[in-house]
Amino acid sequence: MQQFEEDILPQEKVKLSAMNLQRTLGFNYLMINGVHSLTNENREEIFYASANTGVIYDYRNNQQRLLQGHCHKITCTAYCPARDIILTADSGQQSMLVIWDAKTGVPLKTIFDPHANGCQAIDISQNGQFIVTLSKEEDERRQTITFWDWTLEDSQLVSTIIDPELEDYQIFVQINNNQLEQKNNVTTYEFATTGKTRIVFWSWETGAKGLEYYSPERQRTRTLTQTVFLPGSAQVVTGTQDGFIIVWDVSLILDEYAQPDERRVIKMVNLMNVSNKSETQKKKGNASINILRVQGKYLVIGASNGSVRFYDFQYRIKAWFEDIDIGEITNLSFSDKYEDGINLNQSYDEEGDDDSQPLVAPEFIVVDNEAKIILLKPSQFEEIDKQKKLGKLLLSSIISPIVSISVRPNSQVVAFSCENNRIYEWDFKVRSESLNEIGSDLHNTFIEYSPDGNYLSVCSKYGTVHLYDVKEKKWLKQLQVSETDKAKPKITFLTFSNDSKYFATIDESFAVSVFNFDYDPNSQQKQQKEWIFAGKTRVHHGTIRSIAFGETLDDKNQIQLKLFSIAEDMRLAEYDILDPSQSPYNRVKLKQVFSIEQECVPTSCIWYPINMHKEDVLLAVNEDYKLKLWSVMDEKLIICKKTCLGPTFGGPIKRLLLLNPNDIKNEFQDKYLAYSTGKQVVGIIKLPLDGNPNKSMGIIAHPDKVVDISSTQDGQLFFTSGGDDFTINIWGVDFAALEENFFTNEKEYDIFSNLLEGGPDGQTLVDLKDFFYYSQIRSKDEHTTKARKLDGRVPLEAIANMMRSMGYYPTNQEIQNMMNEIKFSKYIETGEYVTELEINTFLQLYVNHKPVYGVGKNQVHDALKVIGQDGSITKQDLINILMNEGEKLTQKELDEALYALIPDGQLPQKIDAHNLCDDILGIIIYLFPKGFEDLEASLRDDHPTQQVEQEQQEEDEPQQQ
């Protein structure tokens, strides 16, 4: 579950798997107690959470150790210096709480499902034995609190639902590490939880079945932040967002809320509120006390104005750090390392007011809301020079959700854009602690480097493309995709041609625009080339999902550039990109538009990098987990060359990427496609496609959505971004390990039969054989008593009936696609058509084409909501659709179908999902009656499989006239 990183580009390293997470960029800087200093005399490290990965960062050597295992985003962490262990917990279904050894990065224990929906907050006792967790809930009235002893096999000691009448969702928890109360061999443990308006004190006695609690009066005028227990007393301090601290203590003076042994508010201390301050201070405004810590003899606060202050336990200020180049503080953590010259054994007068006493504290780190981590030393408080007070920057990372990423070819730089409209570059070889901002206020939606690495293109939501000259390090003029200033459609995607001379965009007006690096035809002085508008077309009637450039050879054996687009209207459009001499002003010529789907929306496409210049093939994927190869046969014919079942783990594929583009023209080099599903999962598919599931792999790369993917030119580093988790993951790809994982000794028949329900021994495979053998008999004239010679093949025309017999009802277009797949399977090699298929081919065809998931009433109801109203449709509207839309039915065909389904052949006046499924189509679950097994046994002698096997055996016997 953890991985050591030696170098981002290792030459010799033992690979753990085909894809290894090598480094992360970004961390959750807003998490409460999410960053911890692990530094001591032997190491200089910090820990933070990056999406679903824990990171131990050695800032001395700029290396990371990655703690992997969580599927969901890590929501809370804790660290115990005494035992040197790290705690990480996530939220969501099937959540985990993991205890790690901070020195080795090895998980010591994993607690599955600590709460039904994961953890909101966590704390660990000073001795590292006890843990308290708060559950994360959508329903705030069902929150639970649990106390654990993780060293026991059954770690949970007690769990209690928080009283809903408290009416305050608890977000922070703190264990009282003062001396535990022990009476009659019974130990009492205490901890406190904090919400926005309430603090709750909890206690548990060993052996008790539940937790005891009390909650002092509600703070209706202040918002609470964090709570700490002060050592050596019963006092507890809570911070507020208006700059006060609330001091709770046991008081002999009773009121209507408190009991004699319960804490109550004894005073409020103004530490950061400016209401009674000077006019100059009032202009700065109140500062929220975001962080409270107890360090030695100090109460330490971190405030929203970027200041860190040290107070004694009488709340007198002793030191302050207010000249730090930092924003609102979100985290503060002390190390176990003191500066040279500090004598920890020397006694100081804690009650005195002598300001000459030094600040006795270890080094500490602060984190702000700009994703900066700064190291501070206590001696900097006494510095006069402001530059020496700033501290050391350890990390400056991503502060806004990521929109898009792109790796610069032939370089070690990755660029990424964020929702704050800024563009950054980061050198993943140097691994600088900060980012290089190269652009701002660009309203970016997508970015992409040109294949030659000279330009970075940035699409905007206002219809413009910004181009950054990498060599000159400057932005070029904006390019518009709209004809007028009023029409500014959002650009959603951009792709370059392989030679970097063209790029194409798609926008929300359903248009495709092309730009070219050439001389401006409107300029009389053609001094130098520049990016110019080359043409635009709009043929789709739905959102365009993807575009891809392709290359073919023309009649003169010259490379002709093509462009393809797919959209939610389920159509594929092919365009020719004309030479400037042919058409200087509009070089985008629509060649043909073709319907490629009837039920599923296509999601992505890419030019197929196999047999380049021998045949023109486009690879497209759809929402039904299918990968389809579309072959451009001539100007008027596009056929589906092959359909393959794609990866089904993590949802449909949303983005495709050629993983090793350096080898695109090398026919003898293995080629791989990287993909992302848009949610959690990324993976790799080996080409050529054949539907073999052993030739693809997928991993959970991010806890939620995956917004973009990119790779280096050689494909050895694969980059993924997670959007809201502020994280870019860098994966090392081991192609040798990929081949080892993909290799199998199984025969194709065994591979595909394992994909059927029940596997090789299931009823589905038995049925498939039966129907195939029936088709053989029918193809040889079943109404005859003569001996028939069966060769194990059936004509292509039998595919439709065999598929329907298996319970899969393809459309006419899908039937034609299946027939073309077999018919043209050897056309490139032999120039001949295939007219028959054998059972192994039919098995592959069925597995690759049949829907992954069946159609139920919910899907029927959703469809009726689209074509009707409120999930129903009138009789006449349904008849009009059947006779005028899609694959149209004639009146005769409609009448025959209705009389076959309904006794009187009449549809009800109103049709919904229930009567359509139950009464008209008859989709019900049949239960076999008692004695069916005997009926089945009586028919075994007429079993078609046995009949065919007997006839094939007779073929080998001499025929007597």
Secondary structure, 3 states (H helix, E strand, C coil): CEEECCCCCCCCCCCCCCEEEEEEECCCCCCCCCEEECCECCECEEEEEECCEEEEEECCCCEEEEECCCCCCEEEEEEECCCCEEEEEEECCCCEEEEEECCCCCEEEEEECCCCCEEEEEEECCCCCEEEEEECCCCHHHCEEEEEECCCCCCEEEEEECCHHHCCCEEEEEECCCCCEEECCEEEEEEEEEECCCEEEEEEECCCCCCEEECCCCCCCCCEEEEEECCCCCCEEEEECCCEEEEEEECCCCCCCCCCCCEEEEEEEECCCCCCCCHHHHHHCCCCEEEEEEECCEEEEEECCCCEEEECCCCCEEEEECCCCCCCEEEEEECCCCCCCCCCCCCCCCCCCCCCCCCCCCCEEEEECCCEEEEECHHHHHCCCHHHHCCEEEEECCCCCEEEEEECCCCCEEEEEECCCEEEEEECCCCCCCCEEEEECCCEEEEEECCCCCEEEEEECCCEEEEEECCCCEECCCEECCCCCCCCCCEEEEEECCCCCEEEEEECCCCEEEEEEECCCCCCCCCCCEEEEEEEECCCCCCEEEEEEEEEECCCCCEEEEEEEEECCCEEEEEEECCCCCCCCCCEEEEEEEECCCCCCEEEEEECCCCCCCCCEEEEEECCCEEEEEEEEECCEEEEEEEEECCCCCCCCCEEEECCHHHCCCCCCCCEEEEECCEEEEEEEECCCCCCHHHEEEEEEEEEECCEEEECCCCCEEEEECHHHCCEEEEEECHHHHHHHHCCCCCHHHHHHCCCCCHHHCHHHHHHHHHHHHHHHHHCCCCCCCCCCCCCEEEHHHHHHHHHHCCCCCCHHHHHHHHHHHHCCCHHHHCCCCCEEEHHHHHHHHHHHCCCCCCCHHHHHHHHHHHCECCEEEHHHHHHHHHHCCCCCCHHHHHHHHHHHCCCCCCCCEEEHHHHHHHHCCCCCCCCCCCHHHHHHHCHHHCHHHHHHHHHHHHCCCCCC
